[in-house]
Amino acid sequence: MIRLVCLSCGKEWYTANTSKDQRCDDCGGELLEKENEAKKRPLVNVVKDSDS
């Protein structure tokens, strides 16, 4: 998913596809593509202990 942030009101939008000159549905401001914070988080393997 691609994260877009409105330069006017700051609302975040998420989309799979982007095009030039996208506008915020709330205020009409320009949407700027930002790096998705989830991509920055390291992957962690979680191992559960089994009680057997």
Secondary structure, 3 states (H helix, E strand, C coil): CEEEEECCCCCEEEECCCCCCCECCCCCCEEEEECCHHHHCCCCCCCCCCCC
